[in-house]
Amino acid sequence: MRGNRFVRAARFILFAIVAALVLSFVFMQLWNWLMPAVFGLHLISFWQALGLLVLGRLLLGGFLGPWRRGMHWRGRMMERWAQMTPEEREKFRAGMQGGRCRPYAPPSAPEAKA
């Protein structure tokens, strides 16, 4: 079982390295194609492109990934859910279904007058 984890970790690391290299190359090509012509900026090297990608990720998104953002509420909701009685849970479910979470139903057509 441990050998399987090692292989999975090695594959993930290899995939991350290849993805970073490919993204850096694409970023460098796009920069060198567009930025000098549009804004008069200098050409950049592969390593400068990689550095800009890392800097942008740090400044704008961090390295935790999208699944970590906005999940601070989940722990509190789990605690509240654990403290609810079955009746309160059912009432909560009914309220969620009756609110904005219900499926979209198109408005009914106006009745024709005779």
TORMARKOL-80964 format. One record per atom (N, C-alpha, C): residue number from 1; residue in three letters; atom name; x, y, z. Coordinates in Angstrom, 1 decimal, m for minus. Layout:
N
<site num="NUM" residu="ALA" atome="CA" px="X" py="Y" pz="Z"/>
...
//
This chain:
114
<site num="1" residu="MET" atome="N" px="0.8" py="m1.2" pz="0.0"/>
<site num="1" residu="MET" atome="CA" px="0.0" py="0.0" pz="0.0"/>
<site num="1" residu="MET" atome="C" px="0.9" py="1.3" pz="0.0"/>
<site num="2" residu="ARG" atome="N" px="2.0" py="1.2" pz="0.7"/>
<site num="2" residu="ARG" atome="CA" px="2.8" py="2.4" pz="0.8"/>
<site num="2" residu="ARG" atome="C" px="3.5" py="2.6" pz="m0.5"/>
<site num="3" residu="GLY" atome="N" px="3.8" py="1.6" pz="m1.3"/>
<site num="3" residu="GLY" atome="CA" px="4.5" py="1.7" pz="m2.6"/>
<site num="3" residu="GLY" atome="C" px="3.5" py="2.4" pz="m3.5"/>
<site num="4" residu="ASN" atome="N" px="2.2" py="2.2" pz="m3.4"/>
<site num="4" residu="ASN" atome="CA" px="1.2" py="2.8" pz="m4.3"/>
<site num="4" residu="ASN" atome="C" px="1.2" py="4.3" pz="m4.0"/>
<site num="5" residu="ARG" atome="N" px="1.3" py="4.7" pz="m2.7"/>
<site num="5" residu="ARG" atome="CA" px="1.3" py="6.1" pz="m2.3"/>
<site num="5" residu="ARG" atome="C" px="2.5" py="6.8" pz="m2.9"/>
<site num="6" residu="PHE" atome="N" px="3.7" py="6.1" pz="m2.8"/>
<site num="6" residu="PHE" atome="CA" px="4.9" py="6.7" pz="m3.3"/>
<site num="6" residu="PHE" atome="C" px="4.8" py="6.9" pz="m4.8"/>
<site num="7" residu="VAL" atome="N" px="4.2" py="6.0" pz="m5.5"/>
<site num="7" residu="VAL" atome="CA" px="4.1" py="6.1" pz="m7.0"/>
<site num="7" residu="VAL" atome="C" px="3.1" py="7.3" pz="m7.3"/>
<site num="8" residu="ARG" atome="N" px="2.0" py="7.4" pz="m6.6"/>
<site num="8" residu="ARG" atome="CA" px="1.1" py="8.4" pz="m6.8"/>
<site num="8" residu="ARG" atome="C" px="1.7" py="9.8" pz="m6.5"/>
<site num="9" residu="ALA" atome="N" px="2.5" py="9.9" pz="m5.4"/>
<site num="9" residu="ALA" atome="CA" px="3.1" py="11.2" pz="m5.1"/>
<site num="9" residu="ALA" atome="C" px="4.2" py="11.5" pz="m6.2"/>
<site num="10" residu="ALA" atome="N" px="4.9" py="10.5" pz="m6.6"/>
<site num="10" residu="ALA" atome="CA" px="5.9" py="10.8" pz="m7.7"/>
<site num="10" residu="ALA" atome="C" px="5.2" py="11.3" pz="m9.0"/>
<site num="11" residu="ARG" atome="N" px="4.1" py="10.6" pz="m9.3"/>
<site num="11" residu="ARG" atome="CA" px="3.4" py="11.0" pz="m10.5"/>
<site num="11" residu="ARG" atome="C" px="2.9" py="12.5" pz="m10.4"/>
<site num="12" residu="PHE" atome="N" px="2.3" py="12.8" pz="m9.2"/>
<site num="12" residu="PHE" atome="CA" px="1.8" py="14.1" pz="m9.0"/>
<site num="12" residu="PHE" atome="C" px="2.9" py="15.2" pz="m9.1"/>
<site num="13" residu="ILE" atome="N" px="4.1" py="14.9" pz="m8.5"/>
<site num="13" residu="ILE" atome="CA" px="5.2" py="15.8" pz="m8.5"/>
<site num="13" residu="ILE" atome="C" px="5.7" py="16.0" pz="m10.0"/>
<site num="14" residu="LEU" atome="N" px="5.8" py="14.9" pz="m10.7"/>
<site num="14" residu="LEU" atome="CA" px="6.2" py="14.9" pz="m12.1"/>
<site num="14" residu="LEU" atome="C" px="5.2" py="15.7" pz="m12.9"/>
<site num="15" residu="PHE" atome="N" px="3.9" py="15.5" pz="m12.7"/>
<site num="15" residu="PHE" atome="CA" px="2.9" py="16.2" pz="m13.4"/>
<site num="15" residu="PHE" atome="C" px="3.0" py="17.7" pz="m13.1"/>
<site num="16" residu="ALA" atome="N" px="3.2" py="18.1" pz="m11.9"/>
<site num="16" residu="ALA" atome="CA" px="3.3" py="19.5" pz="m11.5"/>
<site num="16" residu="ALA" atome="C" px="4.5" py="20.2" pz="m12.1"/>
<site num="17" residu="ILE" atome="N" px="5.6" py="19.5" pz="m12.2"/>
<site num="17" residu="ILE" atome="CA" px="6.8" py="20.0" pz="m12.8"/>
<site num="17" residu="ILE" atome="C" px="6.5" py="20.2" pz="m14.3"/>
<site num="18" residu="VAL" atome="N" px="6.0" py="19.2" pz="m15.0"/>
<site num="18" residu="VAL" atome="CA" px="5.7" py="19.3" pz="m16.4"/>
<site num="18" residu="VAL" atome="C" px="4.7" py="20.4" pz="m16.7"/>
<site num="19" residu="ALA" atome="N" px="3.7" py="20.5" pz="m15.9"/>
<site num="19" residu="ALA" atome="CA" px="2.7" py="21.6" pz="m16.1"/>
<site num="19" residu="ALA" atome="C" px="3.3" py="23.0" pz="m15.9"/>
<site num="20" residu="ALA" atome="N" px="4.2" py="23.1" pz="m14.9"/>
<site num="20" residu="ALA" atome="CA" px="4.8" py="24.4" pz="m14.7"/>
<site num="20" residu="ALA" atome="C" px="5.7" py="24.8" pz="m15.9"/>
<site num="21" residu="LEU" atome="N" px="6.4" py="23.8" pz="m16.4"/>
<site num="21" residu="LEU" atome="CA" px="7.3" py="24.1" pz="m17.5"/>
<site num="21" residu="LEU" atome="C" px="6.5" py="24.4" pz="m18.8"/>
<site num="22" residu="VAL" atome="N" px="5.4" py="23.7" pz="m19.0"/>
<site num="22" residu="VAL" atome="CA" px="4.6" py="24.0" pz="m20.2"/>
<site num="22" residu="VAL" atome="C" px="3.9" py="25.4" pz="m20.1"/>
<site num="23" residu="LEU" atome="N" px="3.4" py="25.7" pz="m18.9"/>
<site num="23" residu="LEU" atome="CA" px="2.7" py="27.0" pz="m18.7"/>
<site num="23" residu="LEU" atome="C" px="3.7" py="28.1" pz="m18.8"/>
<site num="24" residu="SER" atome="N" px="4.9" py="27.9" pz="m18.3"/>
<site num="24" residu="SER" atome="CA" px="6.0" py="28.9" pz="m18.4"/>
<site num="24" residu="SER" atome="C" px="6.3" py="29.2" pz="m19.9"/>
<site num="25" residu="PHE" atome="N" px="6.5" py="28.1" pz="m20.6"/>
<site num="25" residu="PHE" atome="CA" px="6.8" py="28.3" pz="m22.1"/>
<site num="25" residu="PHE" atome="C" px="5.7" py="29.0" pz="m22.8"/>
<site num="26" residu="VAL" atome="N" px="4.4" py="28.6" pz="m22.5"/>
<site num="26" residu="VAL" atome="CA" px="3.3" py="29.3" pz="m23.2"/>
<site num="26" residu="VAL" atome="C" px="3.2" py="30.7" pz="m22.8"/>
<site num="27" residu="PHE" atome="N" px="3.4" py="31.0" pz="m21.5"/>
<site num="27" residu="PHE" atome="CA" px="3.4" py="32.4" pz="m21.0"/>
<site num="27" residu="PHE" atome="C" px="4.5" py="33.2" pz="m21.6"/>
<site num="28" residu="MET" atome="N" px="5.7" py="32.6" pz="m21.7"/>
<site num="28" residu="MET" atome="CA" px="6.8" py="33.3" pz="m22.4"/>
<site num="28" residu="MET" atome="C" px="6.5" py="33.7" pz="m23.8"/>
<site num="29" residu="GLN" atome="N" px="6.0" py="32.7" pz="m24.6"/>
<site num="29" residu="GLN" atome="CA" px="5.7" py="32.9" pz="m26.0"/>
<site num="29" residu="GLN" atome="C" px="4.6" py="34.0" pz="m26.2"/>
<site num="30" residu="LEU" atome="N" px="3.6" py="33.9" pz="m25.3"/>
<site num="30" residu="LEU" atome="CA" px="2.5" py="35.0" pz="m25.4"/>
<site num="30" residu="LEU" atome="C" px="3.0" py="36.3" pz="m25.1"/>
<site num="31" residu="TRP" atome="N" px="3.8" py="36.4" pz="m24.0"/>
<site num="31" residu="TRP" atome="CA" px="4.4" py="37.7" pz="m23.6"/>
<site num="31" residu="TRP" atome="C" px="5.3" py="38.3" pz="m24.8"/>
<site num="32" residu="ASN" atome="N" px="6.2" py="37.4" pz="m25.3"/>
<site num="32" residu="ASN" atome="CA" px="7.1" py="37.9" pz="m26.3"/>
<site num="32" residu="ASN" atome="C" px="6.4" py="38.2" pz="m27.6"/>
<site num="33" residu="TRP" atome="N" px="5.2" py="37.7" pz="m27.8"/>
<site num="33" residu="TRP" atome="CA" px="4.5" py="38.0" pz="m29.0"/>
<site num="33" residu="TRP" atome="C" px="3.7" py="39.3" pz="m28.9"/>
<site num="34" residu="LEU" atome="N" px="3.1" py="39.4" pz="m27.7"/>
<site num="34" residu="LEU" atome="CA" px="2.1" py="40.6" pz="m27.5"/>
<site num="34" residu="LEU" atome="C" px="2.7" py="41.8" pz="m26.9"/>
<site num="35" residu="MET" atome="N" px="3.4" py="41.6" pz="m25.8"/>
<site num="35" residu="MET" atome="CA" px="3.8" py="42.8" pz="m25.0"/>
<site num="35" residu="MET" atome="C" px="4.8" py="43.8" pz="m25.7"/>
<site num="36" residu="PRO" atome="N" px="5.8" py="43.3" pz="m26.4"/>
<site num="36" residu="PRO" atome="CA" px="6.7" py="44.3" pz="m27.1"/>
<site num="36" residu="PRO" atome="C" px="5.9" py="45.1" pz="m28.1"/>
<site num="37" residu="ALA" atome="N" px="5.0" py="44.4" pz="m28.8"/>
<site num="37" residu="ALA" atome="CA" px="4.3" py="45.1" pz="m29.9"/>
<site num="37" residu="ALA" atome="C" px="3.2" py="46.1" pz="m29.4"/>
<site num="38" residu="VAL" atome="N" px="2.6" py="45.7" pz="m28.3"/>
<site num="38" residu="VAL" atome="CA" px="1.5" py="46.5" pz="m27.8"/>
<site num="38" residu="VAL" atome="C" px="1.9" py="47.5" pz="m26.8"/>
<site num="39" residu="PHE" atome="N" px="2.8" py="47.2" pz="m25.9"/>
<site num="39" residu="PHE" atome="CA" px="3.2" py="48.1" pz="m24.9"/>
<site num="39" residu="PHE" atome="C" px="4.7" py="48.6" pz="m24.9"/>
<site num="40" residu="GLY" atome="N" px="5.4" py="48.0" pz="m25.8"/>
<site num="40" residu="GLY" atome="CA" px="6.8" py="48.4" pz="m26.0"/>
<site num="40" residu="GLY" atome="C" px="7.7" py="47.8" pz="m24.9"/>
<site num="41" residu="LEU" atome="N" px="7.3" py="46.7" pz="m24.3"/>
<site num="41" residu="LEU" atome="CA" px="8.1" py="46.1" pz="m23.2"/>
<site num="41" residu="LEU" atome="C" px="9.2" py="45.2" pz="m23.8"/>
<site num="42" residu="HIS" atome="N" px="10.1" py="44.8" pz="m23.0"/>
<site num="42" residu="HIS" atome="CA" px="11.2" py="43.9" pz="m23.4"/>
<site num="42" residu="HIS" atome="C" px="10.8" py="42.5" pz="m23.5"/>
<site num="43" residu="LEU" atome="N" px="11.5" py="41.7" pz="m24.2"/>
<site num="43" residu="LEU" atome="CA" px="11.3" py="40.2" pz="m24.3"/>
<site num="43" residu="LEU" atome="C" px="11.8" py="39.6" pz="m23.0"/>
<site num="44" residu="ILE" atome="N" px="11.1" py="38.5" pz="m22.6"/>
<site num="44" residu="ILE" atome="CA" px="11.5" py="37.8" pz="m21.3"/>
<site num="44" residu="ILE" atome="C" px="12.0" py="36.4" pz="m21.6"/>
<site num="45" residu="SER" atome="N" px="12.8" py="35.9" pz="m20.7"/>
<site num="45" residu="SER" atome="CA" px="13.3" py="34.5" pz="m20.9"/>
<site num="45" residu="SER" atome="C" px="12.4" py="33.6" pz="m20.2"/>
<site num="46" residu="PHE" atome="N" px="12.7" py="32.3" pz="m20.4"/>
<site num="46" residu="PHE" atome="CA" px="11.9" py="31.2" pz="m19.8"/>
<site num="46" residu="PHE" atome="C" px="11.8" py="31.3" pz="m18.3"/>
<site num="47" residu="TRP" atome="N" px="12.9" py="31.6" pz="m17.7"/>
<site num="47" residu="TRP" atome="CA" px="13.0" py="31.7" pz="m16.2"/>
<site num="47" residu="TRP" atome="C" px="12.3" py="32.9" pz="m15.7"/>
<site num="48" residu="GLN" atome="N" px="12.3" py="34.0" pz="m16.4"/>
<site num="48" residu="GLN" atome="CA" px="11.5" py="35.2" pz="m16.0"/>
<site num="48" residu="GLN" atome="C" px="10.0" py="34.9" pz="m16.1"/>
<site num="49" residu="ALA" atome="N" px="9.6" py="34.1" pz="m17.2"/>
<site num="49" residu="ALA" atome="CA" px="8.2" py="33.8" pz="m17.3"/>
<site num="49" residu="ALA" atome="C" px="7.8" py="32.9" pz="m16.1"/>
<site num="50" residu="LEU" atome="N" px="8.6" py="31.9" pz="m15.7"/>
<site num="50" residu="LEU" atome="CA" px="8.3" py="31.1" pz="m14.6"/>
<site num="50" residu="LEU" atome="C" px="8.2" py="31.9" pz="m13.3"/>
<site num="51" residu="GLY" atome="N" px="9.1" py="32.8" pz="m13.1"/>
<site num="51" residu="GLY" atome="CA" px="9.1" py="33.7" pz="m12.0"/>
<site num="51" residu="GLY" atome="C" px="7.8" py="34.6" pz="m11.9"/>
<site num="52" residu="LEU" atome="N" px="7.4" py="35.1" pz="m13.1"/>
<site num="52" residu="LEU" atome="CA" px="6.2" py="35.9" pz="m13.1"/>
<site num="52" residu="LEU" atome="C" px="5.0" py="35.0" pz="m12.8"/>
<site num="53" residu="LEU" atome="N" px="4.9" py="33.8" pz="m13.3"/>
<site num="53" residu="LEU" atome="CA" px="3.8" py="32.9" pz="m13.0"/>
<site num="53" residu="LEU" atome="C" px="3.8" py="32.6" pz="m11.5"/>
<site num="54" residu="VAL" atome="N" px="4.9" py="32.3" pz="m10.8"/>
<site num="54" residu="VAL" atome="CA" px="4.9" py="32.1" pz="m9.4"/>
<site num="54" residu="VAL" atome="C" px="4.5" py="33.3" pz="m8.6"/>
<site num="55" residu="LEU" atome="N" px="5.1" py="34.5" pz="m9.0"/>
<site num="55" residu="LEU" atome="CA" px="4.7" py="35.7" pz="m8.4"/>
<site num="55" residu="LEU" atome="C" px="3.2" py="36.0" pz="m8.5"/>
<site num="56" residu="GLY" atome="N" px="2.7" py="35.9" pz="m9.7"/>
<site num="56" residu="GLY" atome="CA" px="1.3" py="36.1" pz="m9.8"/>
<site num="56" residu="GLY" atome="C" px="0.4" py="35.2" pz="m9.0"/>
<site num="57" residu="ARG" atome="N" px="0.8" py="33.9" pz="m8.9"/>
<site num="57" residu="ARG" atome="CA" px="0.1" py="33.0" pz="m8.1"/>
<site num="57" residu="ARG" atome="C" px="0.1" py="33.3" pz="m6.6"/>
<site num="58" residu="LEU" atome="N" px="1.3" py="33.7" pz="m6.2"/>
<site num="58" residu="LEU" atome="CA" px="1.4" py="34.1" pz="m4.8"/>
<site num="58" residu="LEU" atome="C" px="0.6" py="35.4" pz="m4.5"/>
<site num="59" residu="LEU" atome="N" px="0.6" py="36.4" pz="m5.3"/>
<site num="59" residu="LEU" atome="CA" px="m0.1" py="37.6" pz="m5.1"/>
<site num="59" residu="LEU" atome="C" px="m1.6" py="37.5" pz="m5.2"/>
<site num="60" residu="LEU" atome="N" px="m2.0" py="36.7" pz="m6.2"/>
<site num="60" residu="LEU" atome="CA" px="m3.5" py="36.6" pz="m6.5"/>
<site num="60" residu="LEU" atome="C" px="m4.2" py="35.4" pz="m5.9"/>
<site num="61" residu="GLY" atome="N" px="m3.5" py="34.3" pz="m5.8"/>
<site num="61" residu="GLY" atome="CA" px="m4.3" py="33.1" pz="m5.4"/>
<site num="61" residu="GLY" atome="C" px="m3.7" py="32.3" pz="m4.3"/>
<site num="62" residu="GLY" atome="N" px="m2.5" py="32.4" pz="m4.1"/>
<site num="62" residu="GLY" atome="CA" px="m1.9" py="31.5" pz="m3.1"/>
<site num="62" residu="GLY" atome="C" px="m1.7" py="30.1" pz="m3.7"/>
<site num="63" residu="PHE" atome="N" px="m1.2" py="29.1" pz="m2.9"/>
<site num="63" residu="PHE" atome="CA" px="m1.0" py="27.8" pz="m3.5"/>
<site num="63" residu="PHE" atome="C" px="m1.9" py="26.8" pz="m2.8"/>
<site num="64" residu="LEU" atome="N" px="m3.0" py="27.2" pz="m2.1"/>
<site num="64" residu="LEU" atome="CA" px="m3.9" py="26.2" pz="m1.5"/>
<site num="64" residu="LEU" atome="C" px="m4.9" py="25.6" pz="m2.5"/>
<site num="65" residu="GLY" atome="N" px="m5.2" py="26.3" pz="m3.5"/>
<site num="65" residu="GLY" atome="CA" px="m6.1" py="25.8" pz="m4.5"/>
<site num="65" residu="GLY" atome="C" px="m7.5" py="26.3" pz="m4.2"/>
<site num="66" residu="PRO" atome="N" px="m8.4" py="26.2" pz="m5.2"/>
<site num="66" residu="PRO" atome="CA" px="m9.7" py="26.7" pz="m5.1"/>
<site num="66" residu="PRO" atome="C" px="m10.6" py="26.0" pz="m4.1"/>
<site num="67" residu="TRP" atome="N" px="m10.3" py="24.7" pz="m3.7"/>
<site num="67" residu="TRP" atome="CA" px="m11.1" py="24.0" pz="m2.8"/>
<site num="67" residu="TRP" atome="C" px="m10.9" py="24.5" pz="m1.3"/>
<site num="68" residu="ARG" atome="N" px="m9.9" py="25.3" pz="m1.1"/>
<site num="68" residu="ARG" atome="CA" px="m9.7" py="25.8" pz="0.3"/>
<site num="68" residu="ARG" atome="C" px="m10.3" py="27.2" pz="0.5"/>
<site num="69" residu="ARG" atome="N" px="m10.5" py="27.9" pz="m0.6"/>
<site num="69" residu="ARG" atome="CA" px="m11.1" py="29.3" pz="m0.5"/>
<site num="69" residu="ARG" atome="C" px="m12.6" py="29.2" pz="m0.2"/>
<site num="70" residu="GLY" atome="N" px="m13.1" py="30.0" pz="0.8"/>
<site num="70" residu="GLY" atome="CA" px="m14.5" py="30.0" pz="1.1"/>
<site num="70" residu="GLY" atome="C" px="m15.0" py="28.8" pz="1.8"/>
<site num="71" residu="MET" atome="N" px="m14.2" py="28.0" pz="2.4"/>
<site num="71" residu="MET" atome="CA" px="m14.6" py="26.8" pz="3.1"/>
<site num="71" residu="MET" atome="C" px="m14.6" py="27.1" pz="4.6"/>
<site num="72" residu="HIS" atome="N" px="m14.3" py="28.3" pz="5.1"/>
<site num="72" residu="HIS" atome="CA" px="m14.2" py="28.5" pz="6.5"/>
<site num="72" residu="HIS" atome="C" px="m15.6" py="28.3" pz="7.2"/>
<site num="73" residu="TRP" atome="N" px="m16.7" py="28.4" pz="6.5"/>
<site num="73" residu="TRP" atome="CA" px="m18.0" py="28.3" pz="7.1"/>
<site num="73" residu="TRP" atome="C" px="m18.4" py="26.8" pz="7.3"/>
<site num="74" residu="ARG" atome="N" px="m17.7" py="25.9" pz="6.7"/>
<site num="74" residu="ARG" atome="CA" px="m18.1" py="24.5" pz="6.7"/>
<site num="74" residu="ARG" atome="C" px="m18.0" py="23.9" pz="8.1"/>
<site num="75" residu="GLY" atome="N" px="m16.9" py="24.2" pz="8.8"/>
<site num="75" residu="GLY" atome="CA" px="m16.7" py="23.7" pz="10.2"/>
<site num="75" residu="GLY" atome="C" px="m17.8" py="24.2" pz="11.1"/>
<site num="76" residu="ARG" atome="N" px="m18.2" py="25.5" pz="11.0"/>
<site num="76" residu="ARG" atome="CA" px="m19.2" py="26.0" pz="11.8"/>
<site num="76" residu="ARG" atome="C" px="m20.6" py="25.3" pz="11.5"/>
<site num="77" residu="MET" atome="N" px="m20.8" py="25.1" pz="10.2"/>
<site num="77" residu="MET" atome="CA" px="m22.1" py="24.5" pz="9.8"/>
<site num="77" residu="MET" atome="C" px="m22.2" py="23.1" pz="10.3"/>
<site num="78" residu="MET" atome="N" px="m21.0" py="22.3" pz="10.3"/>
<site num="78" residu="MET" atome="CA" px="m21.0" py="21.0" pz="10.8"/>
<site num="78" residu="MET" atome="C" px="m21.3" py="20.9" pz="12.3"/>
<site num="79" residu="GLU" atome="N" px="m20.8" py="21.9" pz="13.0"/>
<site num="79" residu="GLU" atome="CA" px="m21.0" py="21.9" pz="14.5"/>
<site num="79" residu="GLU" atome="C" px="m22.5" py="22.2" pz="14.7"/>
<site num="80" residu="ARG" atome="N" px="m23.1" py="23.2" pz="14.0"/>
<site num="80" residu="ARG" atome="CA" px="m24.5" py="23.5" pz="14.2"/>
<site num="80" residu="ARG" atome="C" px="m25.4" py="22.3" pz="13.8"/>
<site num="81" residu="TRP" atome="N" px="m25.0" py="21.6" pz="12.7"/>
<site num="81" residu="TRP" atome="CA" px="m25.8" py="20.5" pz="12.3"/>
<site num="81" residu="TRP" atome="C" px="m25.8" py="19.4" pz="13.4"/>
<site num="82" residu="ALA" atome="N" px="m24.6" py="19.2" pz="14.0"/>
<site num="82" residu="ALA" atome="CA" px="m24.5" py="18.1" pz="15.0"/>
<site num="82" residu="ALA" atome="C" px="m25.4" py="18.5" pz="16.3"/>
<site num="83" residu="GLN" atome="N" px="m25.6" py="19.7" pz="16.5"/>
<site num="83" residu="GLN" atome="CA" px="m26.3" py="20.1" pz="17.7"/>
<site num="83" residu="GLN" atome="C" px="m27.8" py="20.2" pz="17.4"/>
<site num="84" residu="MET" atome="N" px="m28.3" py="20.1" pz="16.2"/>
<site num="84" residu="MET" atome="CA" px="m29.7" py="20.2" pz="15.8"/>
<site num="84" residu="MET" atome="C" px="m30.4" py="18.9" pz="16.2"/>
<site num="85" residu="THR" atome="N" px="m31.6" py="19.0" pz="16.5"/>
<site num="85" residu="THR" atome="CA" px="m32.5" py="17.8" pz="16.7"/>
<site num="85" residu="THR" atome="C" px="m33.0" py="17.4" pz="15.4"/>
<site num="86" residu="PRO" atome="N" px="m33.5" py="16.1" pz="15.2"/>
<site num="86" residu="PRO" atome="CA" px="m34.0" py="15.7" pz="13.9"/>
<site num="86" residu="PRO" atome="C" px="m35.1" py="16.6" pz="13.4"/>
<site num="87" residu="GLU" atome="N" px="m35.9" py="17.2" pz="14.3"/>
<site num="87" residu="GLU" atome="CA" px="m37.0" py="18.1" pz="13.8"/>
<site num="87" residu="GLU" atome="C" px="m36.4" py="19.3" pz="13.3"/>
<site num="88" residu="GLU" atome="N" px="m35.4" py="19.9" pz="13.9"/>
<site num="88" residu="GLU" atome="CA" px="m34.7" py="21.1" pz="13.4"/>
<site num="88" residu="GLU" atome="C" px="m34.1" py="20.8" pz="12.1"/>
<site num="89" residu="ARG" atome="N" px="m33.5" py="19.7" pz="12.0"/>
<site num="89" residu="ARG" atome="CA" px="m32.8" py="19.4" pz="10.7"/>
<site num="89" residu="ARG" atome="C" px="m33.8" py="19.3" pz="9.6"/>
<site num="90" residu="GLU" atome="N" px="m35.0" py="18.7" pz="9.8"/>
<site num="90" residu="GLU" atome="CA" px="m36.0" py="18.6" pz="8.8"/>
<site num="90" residu="GLU" atome="C" px="m36.6" py="19.9" pz="8.5"/>
<site num="91" residu="LYS" atome="N" px="m36.7" py="20.8" pz="9.5"/>
<site num="91" residu="LYS" atome="CA" px="m37.2" py="22.1" pz="9.2"/>
<site num="91" residu="LYS" atome="C" px="m36.2" py="22.9" pz="8.4"/>
<site num="92" residu="PHE" atome="N" px="m34.9" py="22.7" pz="8.7"/>
<site num="92" residu="PHE" atome="CA" px="m33.9" py="23.4" pz="7.9"/>
<site num="92" residu="PHE" atome="C" px="m33.9" py="22.9" pz="6.4"/>
<site num="93" residu="ARG" atome="N" px="m34.0" py="21.6" pz="6.2"/>
<site num="93" residu="ARG" atome="CA" px="m34.1" py="21.1" pz="4.9"/>
<site num="93" residu="ARG" atome="C" px="m35.3" py="21.7" pz="4.1"/>
<site num="94" residu="ALA" atome="N" px="m36.4" py="21.7" pz="4.8"/>
<site num="94" residu="ALA" atome="CA" px="m37.6" py="22.3" pz="4.1"/>
<site num="94" residu="ALA" atome="C" px="m37.4" py="23.7" pz="3.8"/>
<site num="95" residu="GLY" atome="N" px="m36.8" py="24.5" pz="4.7"/>
<site num="95" residu="GLY" atome="CA" px="m36.5" py="25.9" pz="4.4"/>
<site num="95" residu="GLY" atome="C" px="m35.6" py="26.1" pz="3.2"/>
<site num="96" residu="MET" atome="N" px="m34.6" py="25.2" pz="3.1"/>
<site num="96" residu="MET" atome="CA" px="m33.7" py="25.3" pz="2.0"/>
<site num="96" residu="MET" atome="C" px="m34.4" py="25.0" pz="0.7"/>
<site num="97" residu="GLN" atome="N" px="m35.3" py="24.0" pz="0.7"/>
<site num="97" residu="GLN" atome="CA" px="m36.0" py="23.7" pz="m0.5"/>
<site num="97" residu="GLN" atome="C" px="m37.0" py="24.7" pz="m0.9"/>
<site num="98" residu="GLY" atome="N" px="m37.5" py="25.4" pz="0.1"/>
<site num="98" residu="GLY" atome="CA" px="m38.6" py="26.4" pz="m0.2"/>
<site num="98" residu="GLY" atome="C" px="m38.0" py="27.8" pz="m0.6"/>
<site num="99" residu="GLY" atome="N" px="m36.7" py="28.0" pz="m0.4"/>
<site num="99" residu="GLY" atome="CA" px="m36.1" py="29.3" pz="m0.6"/>
<site num="99" residu="GLY" atome="C" px="m35.5" py="29.3" pz="m2.0"/>
<site num="100" residu="ARG" atome="N" px="m34.3" py="29.9" pz="m2.1"/>
<site num="100" residu="ARG" atome="CA" px="m33.7" py="30.1" pz="m3.4"/>
<site num="100" residu="ARG" atome="C" px="m33.1" py="28.8" pz="m4.0"/>
<site num="101" residu="CYS" atome="N" px="m33.1" py="27.8" pz="m3.3"/>
<site num="101" residu="CYS" atome="CA" px="m32.5" py="26.5" pz="m3.7"/>
<site num="101" residu="CYS" atome="C" px="m33.4" py="25.6" pz="m4.5"/>
<site num="102" residu="ARG" atome="N" px="m34.7" py="26.0" pz="m4.7"/>
<site num="102" residu="ARG" atome="CA" px="m35.6" py="25.2" pz="m5.4"/>
<site num="102" residu="ARG" atome="C" px="m35.3" py="25.3" pz="m6.9"/>
<site num="103" residu="PRO" atome="N" px="m35.6" py="24.2" pz="m7.6"/>
<site num="103" residu="PRO" atome="CA" px="m35.4" py="24.2" pz="m9.1"/>
<site num="103" residu="PRO" atome="C" px="m36.2" py="25.3" pz="m9.8"/>
<site num="104" residu="TYR" atome="N" px="m35.7" py="25.8" pz="m10.9"/>
<site num="104" residu="TYR" atome="CA" px="m36.3" py="26.9" pz="m11.6"/>
<site num="104" residu="TYR" atome="C" px="m37.6" py="26.3" pz="m12.2"/>
<site num="105" residu="ALA" atome="N" px="m38.7" py="27.1" pz="m12.0"/>
<site num="105" residu="ALA" atome="CA" px="m39.9" py="26.7" pz="m12.7"/>
<site num="105" residu="ALA" atome="C" px="m40.4" py="28.0" pz="m13.5"/>
<site num="106" residu="PRO" atome="N" px="m40.6" py="27.8" pz="m14.8"/>
<site num="106" residu="PRO" atome="CA" px="m40.9" py="29.0" pz="m15.6"/>
<site num="106" residu="PRO" atome="C" px="m42.3" py="29.5" pz="m15.2"/>
<site num="107" residu="PRO" atome="N" px="m42.5" py="30.8" pz="m15.3"/>
<site num="107" residu="PRO" atome="CA" px="m43.8" py="31.4" pz="m14.9"/>
<site num="107" residu="PRO" atome="C" px="m44.9" py="30.8" pz="m15.8"/>
<site num="108" residu="SER" atome="N" px="m46.1" py="30.6" pz="m15.1"/>
<site num="108" residu="SER" atome="CA" px="m47.2" py="30.1" pz="m15.9"/>
<site num="108" residu="SER" atome="C" px="m47.7" py="31.1" pz="m16.9"/>
<site num="109" residu="ALA" atome="N" px="m48.3" py="30.6" pz="m17.9"/>
<site num="109" residu="ALA" atome="CA" px="m48.9" py="31.6" pz="m18.9"/>
<site num="109" residu="ALA" atome="C" px="m50.1" py="32.2" pz="m18.4"/>
<site num="110" residu="PRO" atome="N" px="m50.3" py="33.5" pz="m18.7"/>
<site num="110" residu="PRO" atome="CA" px="m51.5" py="34.2" pz="m18.3"/>
<site num="110" residu="PRO" atome="C" px="m52.8" py="33.5" pz="m18.9"/>
<site num="111" residu="GLU" atome="N" px="m53.8" py="33.5" pz="m18.1"/>
<site num="111" residu="GLU" atome="CA" px="m55.1" py="32.9" pz="m18.6"/>
<site num="111" residu="GLU" atome="C" px="m55.7" py="33.8" pz="m19.6"/>
<site num="112" residu="ALA" atome="N" px="m56.3" py="33.2" pz="m20.6"/>
<site num="112" residu="ALA" atome="CA" px="m56.9" py="33.9" pz="m21.7"/>
<site num="112" residu="ALA" atome="C" px="m58.4" py="34.3" pz="m21.2"/>
<site num="113" residu="LYS" atome="N" px="m58.8" py="35.5" pz="m21.5"/>
<site num="113" residu="LYS" atome="CA" px="m60.1" py="35.9" pz="m21.1"/>
<site num="113" residu="LYS" atome="C" px="m61.1" py="35.5" pz="m22.2"/>
<site num="114" residu="ALA" atome="N" px="m62.3" py="35.1" pz="m21.8"/>
<site num="114" residu="ALA" atome="CA" px="m63.2" py="34.6" pz="m22.8"/>
<site num="114" residu="ALA" atome="C" px="m64.2" py="35.8" pz="m23.2"/>
//
